[in-house]
Amino acid sequence: MTKLFKGEREYFPGVGRISYEGPKSDNPLAFKYYDAGRKLGGKTMAEHLRFAVAYWHSFCADGTDQFGTGTIEHPWDKGLGGPVAAAERKLDAAFEFITKLSAEYYCFHDRDLAPEGSTPAESEKNLAHLVELAAERQKATGVKLLWGTANVFGNPRFMNGAATNPDFAVLPLVASQVKAAIDATIALGGSGYTFWGGREGYMSLLNTDLAREKEHLATFLAMARDYGRSRGFKGAFYIEPKPMEPTKHQYDFDVETVAGFLRAHGLDKDFRINIEANHAELAGHDFQHELETAVSMGLFGSVDANRGDPRNGWDTDQFPNSLYETTLAMMAILKGGGFTTGGLNFDAKIRRNSVDPADLFEAHIGGMDAFAAGLVAASRIIEDKALSSFIQARYSSFDSGEGAKFEKGGIDLAGLAAMANEYGKVGRTSGRQERLENIVNKYLLNLD
């Protein structure tokens, strides 16, 4: 088998490039629905879906959980040299995997790509070195960076927050990491830069100045935006909502909360929202709800594609497999005009007892197929106006006459109240929910 780079060892032997074989294939290492070159609505599947591999879960996670040590052994962690040499091997393994998977993008945290040094200067040196190597591998494979970010939540120094930390001495260390991560994202041609406030919240209000912390967060985000723009970064900055875990309450609770925060601080022109399915569930929302909310506010940006377990109250980060959910998600995304700078990043990890190298491929293949099938169904539903025609008719009373006048602000409360001369069956028009749910199922059952 041809190796990706001269002199490189093969980390996933026996696995070739994953290709499309169609729904009737029994090959676990083949796509059943994701046909990258297939066109829908003038764009290929690859252009619609913009799949990305999450560096942290795929190449760093070892199956460790709260109750046990790692179960997954990564061959790139074994070998001569220190942490930097291991990071170089991991980089080769990552690009081998991404290329064989036929994915186009990847995402990373700074500490995923390069190990932390004993000083900020050494950490930046390590990151710059790995970025240089990543640029070479991007050029050799055609793989691109979707977005980068900084891990300013894992180190104990961030236990009380990063930009919201009550100790100012922490903030320069946050700035050092974020600055370097933005530089890395620019150097690698990233389409976006993401902020996930892993510790930007509180454990107890008894020791928290909530208003001050949120002001500090807004100030820091503005500083990061200004720095990125001054360095020529033209992509989107993303905020990723999550309601809790690891904090009791995080300031980026859900899309609606983030939207209000961005607008209150004048950040909504540069920032968009990166929506994770599992985080939506933790916030008590459907994935579709968060997507539709972001689209309706003009703040939709990117997606962390995964799922949670409704019986577990934490972030399980499983690979998506519900065609119904991916269809509803793709309907919302297409309604919003599709991806521009963002994409579908698999912020998902294989299970602790999935220890074979092939498991990582099969997990991604299943997720990619799930969204490809959802794209096909969503495209047809939209093209046939199977749902939109009903919605349009349902709100048609606002398209003309007094309804249109109301929408334009041409009626005051007294005037509106004066029209209240009918009771009885007014407002008792069926929403046809069951019929519409059946329509979605019909399209899902006819994907060929």
Buried (B, 14 or more C-beta within 10 A) or exposed (E): EEEBBEEBBBBBEEBEEBBBBEEEEEEEBBBBBBBBEBEBEEBEBBBBBBBBBBBBBBBBBBBEEEEEEBBBEBBBBEEEEEEBEBBBBBBBBBBBBBBBBBBBBBBBBBBBBBBBBEEBEEBBBBBBBBBEBBBEBBEEBEBBBBBBBBBBBEBEBBEBBBBBBEEEEBBEBBBBBBBBBBBBBBBBEBBBBBBBBBBBBBBEEEEBEEEEBBEBBBEBBBBBBEBBEEEEBEBBBBBBBBBBBEBEBBBBBBBBBBBEBBEEBEBBEBBBBBBBBBBBBBBEBBBBBBBBBBBBBEBBBBBBBBBBEEEEEEBBBBBBEBBBBBBBBBBBBBBBEBBBBBBBBBBBBBBBEBBEBBBBBBBBBBBBBBBBBBBBBBBBBBEEEBBEEBEEEEEEEEEEEBBEBBEEEEBEEEEEEEEEEEEEEEEEEEEEEEEBEEBBBEBBEEBE
